[in-house]
Amino acid sequence: MIPPPDLYEAILARRSVRRYDSQQLDEPALDKVTGIISSAKPLVAENQFHVLLRNPPPGTDLARDLGGYGRIVNPPHYLVPYVMGSEHPLVDAGYRAEQIAVRLAALGIGSCFIGALRREADVRTLYELPDTARVASFLVFGRPTAALGGRVTNRILRLAAGADRKLMPADVFFEGDFDHPATPPHRIAPLLEAARCAPSAVNAQPWRFLWQKGMLQVFITTHNWRYGSQQQYGLHDVGAAMANITLAMEALDVRGQWRMHRGADPSITPHPPSLQPVATLGLEDSI
């Protein structure tokens, strides 16, 4: 049996799984999943984070039933994560859900996000959630199928979604100001590589990073044609990229602190109107 990857390897290696072994996880494994959920770190401490765990009946087509695209075969379990709070709820939702997905991958458990924003009000009604709950995605999880045909199916479905086509570092990283696209310096390159591996709806990859005076500023594109009418996915997806950075910091013993931007902030570097500031990561000098 191939041993599960360590945390940093899990960040880089995780891929969406759309074909699963039909057998559900045993109780000890589900207990570990519950522990992972409860240990997800917040971006905004005041926000409330809740997760529902569901086991769909055999033969369920979750992508169809939950409003996603493509097909998911033999899904044994799924999560309904939601956030309640007034400060960056969608960013926080993506941040916490991605932590869960990566830690599942570190246990050898596969997962796949299904977007929920297009029918968020219906989802709240279906699961009897509060009107203030923000539900950006479902997270399907279970043991990936070991059959060759299943592995090929997973690969084909990822390629169809463009999930294996990542932007190059110089496409998303800038140093000093936004006139200077760059390759991340050695000091932070592992963190940026982790961010690049984050999942995003329709592979939009909305994140942009600016390195200046020992601070990593995070932005998203204000309009991404891939999202169409659902531009709010950018907030959830940048949260996932920030989660990968946080997990990489944990894995590599790097210390730092996120600061979320709220309204006008003179500390934000001048930026094009096509970008929206989200947060700044201050890193300790030990990195």
C-alpha positions as a Markdown table, in Angstrom:
| # | Residue | x | y | z |
|---|---|---|---|---|
| 1 | Met | 0.0 | 0.0 | 0.0 |
| 2 | Ile | 1.3 | 3.5 | -0.9 |
| 3 | Pro | 1.6 | 5.6 | 2.3 |
| 4 | Pro | -0.4 | 8.8 | 2.4 |
| 5 | Pro | 1.5 | 12.0 | 1.6 |
| 6 | Asp | 2.8 | 14.4 | 4.2 |
| 7 | Leu | 1.0 | 17.8 | 4.5 |
| 8 | Tyr | 3.1 | 19.7 | 2.0 |
| 9 | Glu | 3.0 | 16.9 | -0.5 |
| 10 | Ala | -0.8 | 16.6 | 0.0 |
| 11 | Ile | -1.2 | 20.3 | -0.9 |
| 12 | Leu | 0.7 | 19.9 | -4.2 |
| 13 | Ala | -0.7 | 16.5 | -5.1 |
| 14 | Arg | -4.3 | 16.9 | -4.3 |
| 15 | Arg | -6.6 | 16.6 | -7.3 |
| 16 | Ser | -10.4 | 16.6 | -7.6 |
| 17 | Val | -11.7 | 13.0 | -7.5 |
| 18 | Arg | -14.9 | 12.3 | -9.4 |
| 19 | Arg | -15.0 | 8.5 | -9.2 |
| 20 | Tyr | -15.0 | 6.8 | -5.8 |
| 21 | Asp | -15.0 | 3.3 | -4.3 |
| 22 | Ser | -18.7 | 2.8 | -3.5 |
| 23 | Gln | -17.9 | 1.5 | 0.0 |
| 24 | Gln | -18.3 | 4.1 | 2.7 |
| 25 | Leu | -15.5 | 5.0 | 5.1 |
| 26 | Asp | -15.5 | 3.1 | 8.4 |
| 27 | Glu | -16.2 | 4.7 | 11.7 |
| 28 | Pro | -12.6 | 5.3 | 12.7 |
| 29 | Ala | -12.0 | 7.1 | 9.4 |
| 30 | Leu | -15.1 | 9.2 | 9.8 |
| 31 | Asp | -14.0 | 10.1 | 13.3 |
| 32 | Lys | -10.8 | 11.4 | 11.8 |
| 33 | Val | -12.9 | 13.4 | 9.3 |
| 34 | Thr | -14.9 | 14.9 | 12.1 |
| 35 | Gly | -11.7 | 15.9 | 13.9 |
| 36 | Ile | -10.3 | 17.5 | 10.7 |
| 37 | Ile | -13.5 | 19.6 | 10.4 |
| 38 | Ser | -13.4 | 20.8 | 14.0 |
| 39 | Ser | -9.7 | 21.8 | 13.6 |
| 40 | Ala | -10.2 | 24.0 | 10.6 |
| 41 | Lys | -8.7 | 27.5 | 11.4 |
| 42 | Pro | -10.7 | 30.6 | 10.7 |
| 43 | Leu | -9.7 | 33.8 | 8.9 |
| 44 | Val | -12.3 | 35.8 | 10.8 |
| 45 | Ala | -12.7 | 34.5 | 14.4 |
| 46 | Glu | -16.1 | 36.1 | 14.8 |
| 47 | Asn | -17.6 | 34.1 | 11.9 |
| 48 | Gln | -19.5 | 30.9 | 12.7 |
| 49 | Phe | -18.5 | 27.8 | 10.7 |
| 50 | His | -20.7 | 24.8 | 10.5 |
| 51 | Val | -20.6 | 21.6 | 8.5 |
| 52 | Leu | -23.3 | 19.0 | 7.7 |
| 53 | Leu | -22.2 | 15.5 | 6.9 |
| 54 | Arg | -24.4 | 13.5 | 4.5 |
| 55 | Asn | -24.2 | 10.0 | 3.1 |
| 56 | Pro | -26.1 | 9.8 | -0.3 |
| 57 | Pro | -27.9 | 6.7 | -1.3 |
| 58 | Pro | -26.1 | 4.4 | -3.8 |
| 59 | Gly | -26.5 | 5.5 | -7.4 |
| 60 | Thr | -26.9 | 9.2 | -6.5 |
| 61 | Asp | -25.7 | 11.7 | -9.1 |
| 62 | Leu | -24.5 | 14.4 | -6.8 |
| 63 | Ala | -23.3 | 16.8 | -9.5 |
| 64 | Arg | -26.8 | 16.7 | -11.0 |
| 65 | Asp | -28.7 | 16.8 | -7.7 |
| 66 | Leu | -26.6 | 19.5 | -6.2 |
| 67 | Gly | -26.4 | 21.7 | -9.3 |
| 68 | Gly | -22.8 | 21.1 | -10.3 |
| 69 | Tyr | -21.2 | 20.3 | -13.7 |
| 70 | Gly | -19.9 | 17.0 | -14.9 |
| 71 | Arg | -20.5 | 13.7 | -13.2 |
| 72 | Ile | -19.5 | 12.1 | -9.9 |
| 73 | Val | -19.5 | 8.4 | -9.7 |
| 74 | Asn | -20.2 | 6.4 | -6.5 |
| 75 | Pro | -20.0 | 9.4 | -4.1 |
| 76 | Pro | -20.0 | 7.8 | -0.5 |
| 77 | His | -20.1 | 11.0 | 1.6 |
| 78 | Tyr | -20.3 | 14.8 | 1.2 |
| 79 | Leu | -20.1 | 17.9 | 3.4 |
| 80 | Val | -22.2 | 21.0 | 3.4 |
| 81 | Pro | -19.9 | 23.7 | 4.9 |
| 82 | Tyr | -21.4 | 27.1 | 5.6 |
| 83 | Val | -20.4 | 30.4 | 7.3 |
| 84 | Met | -22.4 | 32.9 | 9.1 |
| 85 | Gly | -20.9 | 36.4 | 9.7 |
| 86 | Ser | -20.6 | 39.8 | 8.2 |
| 87 | Glu | -16.8 | 39.9 | 7.5 |
| 88 | His | -15.5 | 38.1 | 4.4 |
| 89 | Pro | -17.8 | 35.0 | 4.8 |
| 90 | Leu | -17.1 | 33.5 | 1.4 |
| 91 | Val | -13.3 | 34.0 | 1.7 |
| 92 | Asp | -13.5 | 32.3 | 5.1 |
| 93 | Ala | -15.7 | 29.5 | 3.7 |
| 94 | Gly | -13.1 | 28.7 | 1.0 |
| 95 | Tyr | -10.3 | 29.0 | 3.5 |
| 96 | Arg | -11.8 | 26.5 | 5.9 |
| 97 | Ala | -13.2 | 24.1 | 3.3 |
| 98 | Glu | -9.8 | 23.8 | 1.6 |
| 99 | Gln | -8.1 | 23.0 | 4.8 |
| 100 | Ile | -10.5 | 20.1 | 5.2 |
| 101 | Ala | -9.9 | 18.9 | 1.6 |
| 102 | Val | -6.1 | 19.0 | 1.9 |
| 103 | Arg | -6.1 | 17.2 | 5.3 |
| 104 | Leu | -8.3 | 14.5 | 3.8 |
| 105 | Ala | -5.8 | 14.1 | 1.0 |
| 106 | Ala | -3.1 | 13.7 | 3.6 |
| 107 | Leu | -5.1 | 10.7 | 4.9 |
| 108 | Gly | -5.4 | 9.2 | 1.4 |
| 109 | Ile | -9.1 | 10.3 | 1.1 |
| 110 | Gly | -10.1 | 12.0 | -2.1 |
| 111 | Ser | -12.5 | 14.9 | -2.5 |
| 112 | Cys | -14.2 | 17.1 | -5.0 |
| 113 | Phe | -15.8 | 20.6 | -4.7 |
| 114 | Ile | -19.3 | 21.2 | -6.2 |
| 115 | Gly | -20.2 | 24.9 | -6.4 |
| 116 | Ala | -23.4 | 26.0 | -4.7 |
| 117 | Leu | -23.5 | 29.8 | -5.3 |
| 118 | Arg | -25.7 | 29.6 | -8.4 |
| 119 | Arg | -28.5 | 28.1 | -6.3 |
| 120 | Glu | -27.5 | 29.2 | -2.8 |
| 121 | Ala | -31.0 | 30.1 | -1.7 |
| 122 | Asp | -32.3 | 26.7 | -2.7 |
| 123 | Val | -29.5 | 25.0 | -0.8 |
| 124 | Arg | -30.4 | 26.9 | 2.3 |
| 125 | Thr | -34.0 | 25.8 | 2.0 |
| 126 | Leu | -33.0 | 22.2 | 1.2 |
| 127 | Tyr | -30.8 | 21.8 | 4.3 |
| 128 | Glu | -32.9 | 24.1 | 6.5 |
| 129 | Leu | -30.1 | 26.5 | 7.0 |
| 130 | Pro | -30.4 | 30.1 | 8.5 |
| 131 | Asp | -31.1 | 32.8 | 6.0 |
| 132 | Thr | -27.8 | 34.4 | 6.8 |
| 133 | Ala | -25.8 | 31.2 | 6.0 |
| 134 | Arg | -23.4 | 31.5 | 3.1 |
| 135 | Val | -22.9 | 28.2 | 1.2 |
| 136 | Ala | -20.4 | 28.4 | -1.6 |
| 137 | Ser | -19.7 | 24.7 | -2.2 |
| 138 | Phe | -20.3 | 21.1 | -1.2 |
| 139 | Leu | -17.3 | 18.8 | -0.6 |
| 140 | Val | -17.7 | 15.2 | -1.8 |
| 141 | Phe | -15.2 | 12.8 | -0.2 |
| 142 | Gly | -14.3 | 9.1 | 0.0 |
| 143 | Arg | -11.7 | 6.6 | -1.1 |
| 144 | Pro | -10.8 | 7.1 | -4.8 |
| 145 | Thr | -11.4 | 4.0 | -6.9 |
| 146 | Ala | -8.4 | 1.9 | -7.3 |
| 147 | Ala | -9.5 | 0.5 | -10.7 |
| 148 | Leu | -7.6 | 1.6 | -13.8 |
| 149 | Gly | -10.8 | 2.7 | -15.5 |
| 150 | Gly | -11.7 | 4.9 | -12.5 |
| 151 | Arg | -8.3 | 6.6 | -12.5 |
| 152 | Val | -8.6 | 7.3 | -16.2 |
| 153 | Thr | -12.1 | 8.7 | -15.7 |
| 154 | Asn | -10.8 | 11.0 | -13.0 |
| 155 | Arg | -8.0 | 12.2 | -15.3 |
| 156 | Ile | -10.4 | 12.8 | -18.2 |
| 157 | Leu | -12.9 | 14.7 | -16.0 |
| 158 | Arg | -10.1 | 17.0 | -14.6 |
| 159 | Leu | -8.8 | 17.7 | -18.1 |
| 160 | Ala | -12.2 | 18.5 | -19.4 |
| 161 | Ala | -12.5 | 21.1 | -16.6 |
| 162 | Gly | -9.1 | 22.5 | -17.3 |
| 163 | Ala | -8.1 | 21.8 | -13.7 |
| 164 | Asp | -4.5 | 20.7 | -14.7 |
| 165 | Arg | -3.8 | 23.9 | -16.5 |
| 166 | Lys | -2.3 | 26.2 | -13.9 |
| 167 | Leu | -1.1 | 29.8 | -14.6 |
| 168 | Met | 2.7 | 30.2 | -14.4 |
| 169 | Pro | 4.1 | 32.0 | -11.3 |
| 170 | Ala | 4.9 | 35.2 | -13.3 |
| 171 | Asp | 1.2 | 35.3 | -14.3 |
| 172 | Val | 0.0 | 35.7 | -10.8 |
| 173 | Phe | 3.0 | 37.1 | -8.8 |
| 174 | Phe | 4.4 | 40.6 | -8.7 |
| 175 | Glu | 7.2 | 42.2 | -6.8 |
| 176 | Gly | 7.3 | 45.8 | -5.6 |
| 177 | Asp | 4.4 | 46.9 | -7.7 |
| 178 | Phe | 2.1 | 45.7 | -10.4 |
| 179 | Asp | 4.4 | 46.8 | -13.2 |
| 180 | His | 6.8 | 44.0 | -12.3 |
| 181 | Pro | 5.6 | 40.5 | -12.8 |
| 182 | Ala | 8.2 | 38.2 | -11.3 |
| 183 | Thr | 9.2 | 34.7 | -10.3 |
| 184 | Pro | 8.7 | 34.4 | -6.5 |
| 185 | Pro | 12.0 | 34.7 | -4.6 |
| 186 | His | 13.3 | 31.6 | -2.9 |
| 187 | Arg | 12.1 | 32.8 | 0.5 |
| 188 | Ile | 8.4 | 32.5 | -0.4 |
| 189 | Ala | 8.5 | 30.3 | -3.5 |
| 190 | Pro | 7.1 | 27.2 | -1.6 |
| 191 | Leu | 4.2 | 29.2 | -0.3 |
| 192 | Leu | 3.3 | 30.6 | -3.7 |
| 193 | Glu | 3.6 | 27.1 | -5.3 |
| 194 | Ala | 1.1 | 25.9 | -2.7 |
| 195 | Ala | -1.3 | 28.7 | -3.6 |
| 196 | Arg | -1.1 | 27.9 | -7.3 |
| 197 | Cys | -2.2 | 24.4 | -6.5 |
| 198 | Ala | -5.5 | 25.6 | -5.0 |
| 199 | Pro | -8.7 | 24.5 | -6.7 |
| 200 | Ser | -11.0 | 27.2 | -8.2 |
| 201 | Ala | -14.4 | 27.0 | -9.9 |
| 202 | Val | -14.0 | 26.5 | -13.7 |
| 203 | Asn | -10.3 | 26.8 | -13.1 |
| 204 | Ala | -10.6 | 30.6 | -13.0 |
| 205 | Gln | -7.5 | 31.0 | -10.7 |
| 206 | Pro | -8.5 | 34.6 | -9.7 |
| 207 | Trp | -5.7 | 35.2 | -7.2 |
| 208 | Arg | -2.9 | 37.7 | -7.6 |
| 209 | Phe | 0.0 | 38.2 | -5.2 |
| 210 | Leu | 2.2 | 41.2 | -4.5 |
| 211 | Trp | 5.4 | 40.9 | -2.5 |
| 212 | Gln | 6.6 | 44.2 | -1.0 |
| 213 | Lys | 8.8 | 44.8 | 2.1 |
| 214 | Gly | 8.3 | 41.4 | 3.6 |
| 215 | Met | 4.5 | 41.5 | 3.2 |
| 216 | Leu | 2.5 | 39.3 | 0.8 |
| 217 | Gln | -0.6 | 41.1 | -0.4 |
| 218 | Val | -3.4 | 39.0 | -1.9 |
| 219 | Phe | -5.8 | 40.3 | -4.5 |
| 220 | Ile | -8.5 | 38.8 | -6.7 |
| 221 | Thr | -9.6 | 39.9 | -10.2 |
| 222 | Thr | -12.7 | 42.0 | -10.0 |
| 223 | His | -14.1 | 40.3 | -13.1 |
| 224 | Asn | -13.1 | 36.9 | -14.5 |
| 225 | Trp | -14.9 | 35.8 | -17.7 |
| 226 | Arg | -14.8 | 32.1 | -16.6 |
| 227 | Tyr | -17.1 | 32.8 | -13.7 |
| 228 | Gly | -19.8 | 34.4 | -15.9 |
| 229 | Ser | -22.6 | 35.7 | -13.7 |
| 230 | Gln | -21.1 | 34.1 | -10.5 |
| 231 | Gln | -18.2 | 36.4 | -9.8 |
| 232 | Gln | -18.5 | 35.7 | -6.0 |
| 233 | Tyr | -16.7 | 32.4 | -6.6 |
| 234 | Gly | -13.6 | 34.4 | -6.7 |
| 235 | Leu | -13.9 | 35.2 | -3.0 |
| 236 | His | -14.3 | 31.5 | -2.1 |
| 237 | Asp | -11.5 | 30.5 | -4.4 |
| 238 | Val | -9.0 | 33.0 | -3.1 |
| 239 | Gly | -9.8 | 31.7 | 0.4 |
| 240 | Ala | -8.7 | 28.3 | -0.8 |
| 241 | Ala | -5.4 | 29.7 | -2.1 |
| 242 | Met | -4.9 | 31.4 | 1.3 |
| 243 | Ala | -5.6 | 28.1 | 3.0 |
| 244 | Asn | -2.9 | 26.4 | 1.0 |
| 245 | Ile | -0.4 | 29.1 | 2.0 |
| 246 | Thr | -1.4 | 28.6 | 5.7 |
| 247 | Leu | -1.0 | 24.8 | 5.4 |
| 248 | Ala | 2.3 | 25.2 | 3.7 |
| 249 | Met | 3.5 | 27.5 | 6.5 |
| 250 | Glu | 2.5 | 24.8 | 9.0 |
| 251 | Ala | 4.3 | 22.1 | 7.0 |
| 252 | Leu | 7.5 | 24.1 | 6.6 |
| 253 | Asp | 7.5 | 25.7 | 10.1 |
| 254 | Val | 7.0 | 29.2 | 8.8 |
| 255 | Arg | 5.3 | 31.8 | 11.0 |
| 256 | Gly | 3.1 | 34.6 | 10.0 |
| 257 | Gln | -0.3 | 36.3 | 10.4 |
| 258 | Trp | -3.1 | 37.1 | 8.0 |
| 259 | Arg | -4.8 | 40.5 | 8.1 |
| 260 | Met | -8.0 | 40.9 | 6.3 |
| 261 | His | -8.7 | 44.2 | 4.5 |
| 262 | Arg | -11.9 | 46.0 | 5.5 |
| 263 | Gly | -12.8 | 49.1 | 3.5 |
| 264 | Ala | -10.3 | 51.8 | 2.6 |
| 265 | Asp | -6.8 | 50.9 | 3.8 |
| 266 | Pro | -3.8 | 53.2 | 3.2 |
| 267 | Ser | -1.4 | 50.3 | 3.6 |
| 268 | Ile | -2.6 | 48.7 | 0.4 |
| 269 | Thr | -0.2 | 49.2 | -2.5 |
| 270 | Pro | -1.7 | 51.1 | -5.5 |
| 271 | His | -3.3 | 48.5 | -7.8 |
| 272 | Pro | -5.2 | 48.4 | -11.1 |
| 273 | Pro | -9.0 | 48.7 | -10.9 |
| 274 | Ser | -9.2 | 45.2 | -12.2 |
| 275 | Leu | -7.9 | 43.9 | -8.9 |
| 276 | Gln | -9.6 | 43.9 | -5.4 |
| 277 | Pro | -7.5 | 43.6 | -2.2 |
| 278 | Val | -8.4 | 40.8 | 0.1 |
| 279 | Ala | -5.7 | 40.3 | 2.7 |
| 280 | Thr | -2.0 | 40.8 | 3.7 |
| 281 | Leu | 0.2 | 38.1 | 5.1 |
| 282 | Gly | 3.0 | 39.3 | 7.4 |
| 283 | Leu | 5.8 | 36.8 | 7.7 |
| 284 | Glu | 8.3 | 36.6 | 10.5 |
| 285 | Asp | 12.0 | 37.1 | 9.6 |
| 286 | Ser | 12.8 | 33.4 | 10.3 |
| 287 | Ile | 11.4 | 32.3 | 6.9 |
